[in-house]
Amino acid sequence: MFTEDKASKANFKVVDEAMNGEVAWVKHSTAYDKAPGILKVVKQNGK
């Protein structure tokens, strides 16, 4: 998702999450972004 410099920490944190059937939305923050990002995760084939 992003390139991590060996000398720094990504500091990835899950801020919030929501599920709606087979779809999950994950709000996250990293040391690289000023504003939180959102990931859409879709369940496929039971995974």
N, CA, C and O atoms as a Maestro MAE file, in Angstrom:
{
 s_m_m2io_version
 :::
 2.0.0
}

f_m_ct {
 s_m_title
 :::
 protein
 m_atom[188] {
  # First column is atom index #
  i_m_mmod_type
  r_m_x_coord
  r_m_y_coord
  r_m_z_coord
  i_m_residue_number
  s_m_chain_name
  s_m_pdb_residue_name
  s_m_pdb_atom_name
  i_m_atomic_number
  :::
  1 25 0.819 -1.188 0.000 1 A "MET " " N  " 7
  2 3 0.000 0.000 0.000 1 A "MET " " CA " 6
  3 2 0.862 1.251 0.000 1 A "MET " " C  " 6
  4 15 0.539 2.217 -0.692 1 A "MET " " O  " 8
  5 25 1.948 1.257 0.757 2 A "PHE " " N  " 7
  6 3 2.859 2.393 0.773 2 A "PHE " " CA " 6
  7 2 4.265 1.891 1.015 2 A "PHE " " C  " 6
  8 15 4.464 0.794 1.536 2 A "PHE " " O  " 8
  9 25 5.237 2.700 0.635 3 A "THR " " N  " 7
  10 3 6.635 2.335 0.795 3 A "THR " " CA " 6
  11 2 7.118 2.775 2.164 3 A "THR " " C  " 6
  12 15 6.908 3.919 2.569 3 A "THR " " O  " 8
  13 25 7.758 1.875 2.865 4 A "GLU " " N  " 7
  14 3 8.252 2.195 4.198 4 A "GLU " " CA " 6
  15 2 9.763 2.384 4.167 4 A "GLU " " C  " 6
  16 15 10.501 1.513 3.706 4 A "GLU " " O  " 8
  17 25 10.206 3.520 4.657 5 A "ASP " " N  " 7
  18 3 11.626 3.794 4.802 5 A "ASP " " CA " 6
  19 2 12.137 2.972 5.976 5 A "ASP " " C  " 6
  20 15 11.493 2.943 7.025 5 A "ASP " " O  " 8
  21 25 13.271 2.308 5.829 6 A "LYS " " N  " 7
  22 3 13.816 1.444 6.886 6 A "LYS " " CA " 6
  23 2 14.109 2.210 8.173 6 A "LYS " " C  " 6
  24 15 14.110 1.620 9.254 6 A "LYS " " O  " 8
  25 25 14.358 3.517 8.072 7 A "ALA " " N  " 7
  26 3 14.697 4.322 9.244 7 A "ALA " " CA " 6
  27 2 13.462 4.901 9.948 7 A "ALA " " C  " 6
  28 15 13.589 5.509 11.011 7 A "ALA " " O  " 8
  29 25 12.285 4.721 9.371 8 A "SER " " N  " 7
  30 3 11.081 5.292 9.979 8 A "SER " " CA " 6
  31 2 10.050 4.214 10.257 8 A "SER " " C  " 6
  32 15 10.182 3.077 9.805 8 A "SER " " O  " 8
  33 25 9.050 4.577 10.989 9 A "LYS " " N  " 7
  34 3 7.949 3.667 11.321 9 A "LYS " " CA " 6
  35 2 6.683 4.140 10.612 9 A "LYS " " C  " 6
  36 15 6.391 5.335 10.577 9 A "LYS " " O  " 8
  37 25 5.945 3.204 10.054 10 A "ALA " " N  " 7
  38 3 4.703 3.535 9.356 10 A "ALA " " CA " 6
  39 2 3.636 4.008 10.336 10 A "ALA " " C  " 6
  40 15 2.803 4.848 9.996 10 A "ALA " " O  " 8
  41 25 3.665 3.466 11.557 11 A "ASN " " N  " 7
  42 3 2.703 3.840 12.588 11 A "ASN " " CA " 6
  43 2 1.264 3.642 12.094 11 A "ASN " " C  " 6
  44 15 0.424 4.525 12.269 11 A "ASN " " O  " 8
  45 25 0.978 2.486 11.476 12 A "PHE " " N  " 7
  46 3 -0.349 2.168 10.957 12 A "PHE " " CA " 6
  47 2 -1.304 1.924 12.116 12 A "PHE " " C  " 6
  48 15 -1.016 1.132 13.013 12 A "PHE " " O  " 8
  49 25 -2.438 2.608 12.093 13 A "LYS " " N  " 7
  50 3 -3.448 2.444 13.147 13 A "LYS " " CA " 6
  51 2 -4.828 2.362 12.517 13 A "LYS " " C  " 6
  52 15 -5.142 3.126 11.604 13 A "LYS " " O  " 8
  53 25 -5.653 1.443 12.997 14 A "VAL " " N  " 7
  54 3 -7.054 1.366 12.587 14 A "VAL " " CA " 6
  55 2 -7.818 2.355 13.449 14 A "VAL " " C  " 6
  56 15 -7.828 2.252 14.676 14 A "VAL " " O  " 8
  57 25 -8.460 3.314 12.792 15 A "VAL " " N  " 7
  58 3 -9.205 4.356 13.491 15 A "VAL " " CA " 6
  59 2 -10.649 3.921 13.724 15 A "VAL " " C  " 6
  60 15 -11.207 4.141 14.799 15 A "VAL " " O  " 8
  61 25 -11.255 3.297 12.698 16 A "ASP " " N  " 7
  62 3 -12.645 2.865 12.790 16 A "ASP " " CA " 6
  63 2 -12.876 1.762 11.762 16 A "ASP " " C  " 6
  64 15 -12.114 1.631 10.805 16 A "ASP " " O  " 8
  65 25 -13.909 0.984 11.958 17 A "GLU " " N  " 7
  66 3 -14.260 -0.056 10.998 17 A "GLU " " CA " 6
  67 2 -15.761 -0.264 11.002 17 A "GLU " " C  " 6
  68 15 -16.430 -0.088 12.021 17 A "GLU " " O  " 8
  69 25 -16.282 -0.645 9.831 18 A "ALA " " N  " 7
  70 3 -17.716 -0.912 9.695 18 A "ALA " " CA " 6
  71 2 -17.893 -2.040 8.700 18 A "ALA " " C  " 6
  72 15 -17.171 -2.128 7.708 18 A "ALA " " O  " 8
  73 25 -18.872 -2.912 8.976 19 A "MET " " N  " 7
  74 3 -19.160 -4.025 8.078 19 A "MET " " CA " 6
  75 2 -20.601 -3.934 7.599 19 A "MET " " C  " 6
  76 15 -21.504 -3.553 8.343 19 A "MET " " O  " 8
  77 25 -20.788 -4.301 6.317 20 A "ASN " " N  " 7
  78 3 -22.116 -4.331 5.731 20 A "ASN " " CA " 6
  79 2 -22.170 -5.554 4.827 20 A "ASN " " C  " 6
  80 15 -21.808 -5.475 3.653 20 A "ASN " " O  " 8
  81 25 -22.613 -6.670 5.357 21 A "GLY " " N  " 7
  82 3 -22.671 -7.910 4.587 21 A "GLY " " CA " 6
  83 2 -21.280 -8.426 4.264 21 A "GLY " " C  " 6
  84 15 -20.520 -8.782 5.165 21 A "GLY " " O  " 8
  85 25 -20.943 -8.466 2.976 22 A "GLU " " N  " 7
  86 3 -19.656 -8.986 2.513 22 A "GLU " " CA " 6
  87 2 -18.589 -7.895 2.378 22 A "GLU " " C  " 6
  88 15 -17.476 -8.176 1.932 22 A "GLU " " O  " 8
  89 25 -18.915 -6.652 2.759 23 A "VAL " " N  " 7
  90 3 -18.001 -5.525 2.591 23 A "VAL " " CA " 6
  91 2 -17.650 -4.918 3.947 23 A "VAL " " C  " 6
  92 15 -18.521 -4.696 4.788 23 A "VAL " " O  " 8
  93 25 -16.365 -4.656 4.142 24 A "ALA " " N  " 7
  94 3 -15.907 -3.973 5.352 24 A "ALA " " CA " 6
  95 2 -15.183 -2.699 4.938 24 A "ALA " " C  " 6
  96 15 -14.432 -2.699 3.963 24 A "ALA " " O  " 8
  97 25 -15.405 -1.630 5.665 25 A "TRP " " N  " 7
  98 3 -14.720 -0.358 5.445 25 A "TRP " " CA " 6
  99 2 -13.815 -0.118 6.652 25 A "TRP " " C  " 6
  100 15 -14.274 -0.155 7.793 25 A "TRP " " O  " 8
  101 25 -12.537 0.127 6.398 26 A "VAL " " N  " 7
  102 3 -11.567 0.323 7.470 26 A "VAL " " CA " 6
  103 2 -10.937 1.704 7.327 26 A "VAL " " C  " 6
  104 15 -10.248 1.984 6.346 26 A "VAL " " O  " 8
  105 25 -11.176 2.555 8.304 27 A "LYS " " N  " 7
  106 3 -10.561 3.888 8.331 27 A "LYS " " CA " 6
  107 2 -9.244 3.751 9.080 27 A "LYS " " C  " 6
  108 15 -9.212 3.225 10.192 27 A "LYS " " O  " 8
  109 25 -8.159 4.222 8.475 28 A "HIS " " N  " 7
  110 3 -6.829 4.027 9.061 28 A "HIS " " CA " 6
  111 2 -5.992 5.292 8.953 28 A "HIS " " C  " 6
  112 15 -6.285 6.181 8.154 28 A "HIS " " O  " 8
  113 25 -4.956 5.359 9.763 29 A "SER " " N  " 7
  114 3 -4.005 6.465 9.676 29 A "SER " " CA " 6
  115 2 -2.595 5.896 9.648 29 A "SER " " C  " 6
  116 15 -2.331 4.824 10.192 29 A "SER " " O  " 8
  117 25 -1.698 6.629 9.007 30 A "THR " " N  " 7
  118 3 -0.286 6.268 8.971 30 A "THR " " CA " 6
  119 2 0.540 7.524 9.204 30 A "THR " " C  " 6
  120 15 0.020 8.638 9.149 30 A "THR " " O  " 8
  121 25 1.800 7.342 9.459 31 A "ALA " " N  " 7
  122 3 2.703 8.475 9.650 31 A "ALA " " CA " 6
  123 2 2.934 9.215 8.336 31 A "ALA " " C  " 6
  124 15 3.419 10.346 8.354 31 A "ALA " " O  " 8
  125 25 2.600 8.611 7.200 32 A "TYR " " N  " 7
  126 3 2.866 9.190 5.890 32 A "TYR " " CA " 6
  127 2 1.752 10.099 5.387 32 A "TYR " " C  " 6
  128 15 1.984 10.907 4.488 32 A "TYR " " O  " 8
  129 25 0.554 9.986 5.941 33 A "ASP " " N  " 7
  130 3 -0.596 10.748 5.462 33 A "ASP " " CA " 6
  131 2 -1.055 11.771 6.485 33 A "ASP " " C  " 6
  132 15 -1.016 11.526 7.690 33 A "ASP " " O  " 8
  133 25 -1.495 12.933 5.983 34 A "LYS " " N  " 7
  134 3 -2.008 13.975 6.875 34 A "LYS " " CA " 6
  135 2 -3.429 13.652 7.337 34 A "LYS " " C  " 6
  136 15 -3.803 13.957 8.469 34 A "LYS " " O  " 8
  137 25 -4.218 13.031 6.454 35 A "ALA " " N  " 7
  138 3 -5.606 12.696 6.774 35 A "ALA " " CA " 6
  139 2 -5.776 11.176 6.749 35 A "ALA " " C  " 6
  140 15 -5.059 10.491 6.019 35 A "ALA " " O  " 8
  141 25 -6.707 10.642 7.531 36 A "PRO " " N  " 7
  142 3 -6.955 9.201 7.513 36 A "PRO " " CA " 6
  143 2 -7.422 8.727 6.138 36 A "PRO " " C  " 6
  144 15 -8.068 9.469 5.399 36 A "PRO " " O  " 8
  145 25 -7.087 7.486 5.810 37 A "GLY " " N  " 7
  146 3 -7.529 6.877 4.568 37 A "GLY " " CA " 6
  147 2 -8.575 5.820 4.851 37 A "GLY " " C  " 6
  148 15 -8.779 5.428 6.000 37 A "GLY " " O  " 8
  149 25 -9.240 5.358 3.800 38 A "ILE " " N  " 7
  150 3 -10.281 4.347 3.954 38 A "ILE " " CA " 6
  151 2 -9.992 3.195 2.994 38 A "ILE " " C  " 6
  152 15 -9.755 3.401 1.804 38 A "ILE " " O  " 8
  153 25 -10.018 1.988 3.534 39 A "LEU " " N  " 7
  154 3 -9.841 0.768 2.741 39 A "LEU " " CA " 6
  155 2 -11.183 0.065 2.622 39 A "LEU " " C  " 6
  156 15 -11.916 -0.057 3.604 39 A "LEU " " O  " 8
  157 25 -11.504 -0.395 1.423 40 A "LYS " " N  " 7
  158 3 -12.694 -1.214 1.205 40 A "LYS " " CA " 6
  159 2 -12.211 -2.660 1.061 40 A "LYS " " C  " 6
  160 15 -11.410 -2.965 0.177 40 A "LYS " " O  " 8
  161 25 -12.696 -3.539 1.925 41 A "VAL " " N  " 7
  162 3 -12.302 -4.928 1.914 41 A "VAL " " CA " 6
  163 2 -13.536 -5.771 1.622 41 A "VAL " " C  " 6
  164 15 -14.543 -5.674 2.323 41 A "VAL " " O  " 8
  165 25 -13.451 -6.609 0.572 42 A "VAL " " N  " 7
  166 3 -14.591 -7.408 0.131 42 A "VAL " " CA " 6
  167 2 -14.303 -8.884 0.384 42 A "VAL " " C  " 6
  168 15 -13.244 -9.388 0.011 42 A "VAL " " O  " 8
  169 25 -15.245 -9.571 1.016 43 A "LYS " " N  " 7
  170 3 -15.120 -11.002 1.270 43 A "LYS " " CA " 6
  171 2 -15.453 -11.761 -0.013 43 A "LYS " " C  " 6
  172 15 -16.516 -11.576 -0.604 43 A "LYS " " O  " 8
  173 25 -14.510 -12.627 -0.432 44 A "GLN " " N  " 7
  174 3 -14.722 -13.428 -1.630 44 A "GLN " " CA " 6
  175 2 -14.399 -14.875 -1.331 44 A "GLN " " C  " 6
  176 15 -13.395 -15.170 -0.681 44 A "GLN " " O  " 8
  177 25 -15.238 -15.776 -1.797 45 A "ASN " " N  " 7
  178 3 -15.047 -17.211 -1.569 45 A "ASN " " CA " 6
  179 2 -14.890 -17.554 -0.095 45 A "ASN " " C  " 6
  180 15 -14.111 -18.437 0.266 45 A "ASN " " O  " 8
  181 25 -15.627 -16.857 0.750 46 A "GLY " " N  " 7
  182 3 -15.598 -17.131 2.178 46 A "GLY " " CA " 6
  183 2 -14.384 -16.580 2.908 46 A "GLY " " C  " 6
  184 15 -14.214 -16.844 4.099 46 A "GLY " " O  " 8
  185 25 -13.543 -15.826 2.228 47 A "LYS " " N  " 7
  186 3 -12.331 -15.284 2.853 47 A "LYS " " CA " 6
  187 2 -12.302 -13.783 2.790 47 A "LYS " " C  " 6
  188 15 -11.353 -13.163 3.269 47 A "LYS " " O  " 8
  :::
 }
 m_bond[187] {
  # First column is bond index #
  i_m_from
  i_m_to
  i_m_order
  :::
  1 1 2 1
  2 2 3 1
  3 3 4 2
  4 3 5 1
  5 5 6 1
  6 6 7 1
  7 7 8 2
  8 7 9 1
  9 9 10 1
  10 10 11 1
  11 11 12 2
  12 11 13 1
  13 13 14 1
  14 14 15 1
  15 15 16 2
  16 15 17 1
  17 17 18 1
  18 18 19 1
  19 19 20 2
  20 19 21 1
  21 21 22 1
  22 22 23 1
  23 23 24 2
  24 23 25 1
  25 25 26 1
  26 26 27 1
  27 27 28 2
  28 27 29 1
  29 29 30 1
  30 30 31 1
  31 31 32 2
  32 31 33 1
  33 33 34 1
  34 34 35 1
  35 35 36 2
  36 35 37 1
  37 37 38 1
  38 38 39 1
  39 39 40 2
  40 39 41 1
  41 41 42 1
  42 42 43 1
  43 43 44 2
  44 43 45 1
  45 45 46 1
  46 46 47 1
  47 47 48 2
  48 47 49 1
  49 49 50 1
  50 50 51 1
  51 51 52 2
  52 51 53 1
  53 53 54 1
  54 54 55 1
  55 55 56 2
  56 55 57 1
  57 57 58 1
  58 58 59 1
  59 59 60 2
  60 59 61 1
  61 61 62 1
  62 62 63 1
  63 63 64 2
  64 63 65 1
  65 65 66 1
  66 66 67 1
  67 67 68 2
  68 67 69 1
  69 69 70 1
  70 70 71 1
  71 71 72 2
  72 71 73 1
  73 73 74 1
  74 74 75 1
  75 75 76 2
  76 75 77 1
  77 77 78 1
  78 78 79 1
  79 79 80 2
  80 79 81 1
  81 81 82 1
  82 82 83 1
  83 83 84 2
  84 83 85 1
  85 85 86 1
  86 86 87 1
  87 87 88 2
  88 87 89 1
  89 89 90 1
  90 90 91 1
  91 91 92 2
  92 91 93 1
  93 93 94 1
  94 94 95 1
  95 95 96 2
  96 95 97 1
  97 97 98 1
  98 98 99 1
  99 99 100 2
  100 99 101 1
  101 101 102 1
  102 102 103 1
  103 103 104 2
  104 103 105 1
  105 105 106 1
  106 106 107 1
  107 107 108 2
  108 107 109 1
  109 109 110 1
  110 110 111 1
  111 111 112 2
  112 111 113 1
  113 113 114 1
  114 114 115 1
  115 115 116 2
  116 115 117 1
  117 117 118 1
  118 118 119 1
  119 119 120 2
  120 119 121 1
  121 121 122 1
  122 122 123 1
  123 123 124 2
  124 123 125 1
  125 125 126 1
  126 126 127 1
  127 127 128 2
  128 127 129 1
  129 129 130 1
  130 130 131 1
  131 131 132 2
  132 131 133 1
  133 133 134 1
  134 134 135 1
  135 135 136 2
  136 135 137 1
  137 137 138 1
  138 138 139 1
  139 139 140 2
  140 139 141 1
  141 141 142 1
  142 142 143 1
  143 143 144 2
  144 143 145 1
  145 145 146 1
  146 146 147 1
  147 147 148 2
  148 147 149 1
  149 149 150 1
  150 150 151 1
  151 151 152 2
  152 151 153 1
  153 153 154 1
  154 154 155 1
  155 155 156 2
  156 155 157 1
  157 157 158 1
  158 158 159 1
  159 159 160 2
  160 159 161 1
  161 161 162 1
  162 162 163 1
  163 163 164 2
  164 163 165 1
  165 165 166 1
  166 166 167 1
  167 167 168 2
  168 167 169 1
  169 169 170 1
  170 170 171 1
  171 171 172 2
  172 171 173 1
  173 173 174 1
  174 174 175 1
  175 175 176 2
  176 175 177 1
  177 177 178 1
  178 178 179 1
  179 179 180 2
  180 179 181 1
  181 181 182 1
  182 182 183 1
  183 183 184 2
  184 183 185 1
  185 185 186 1
  186 186 187 1
  187 187 188 2
  :::
 }
}
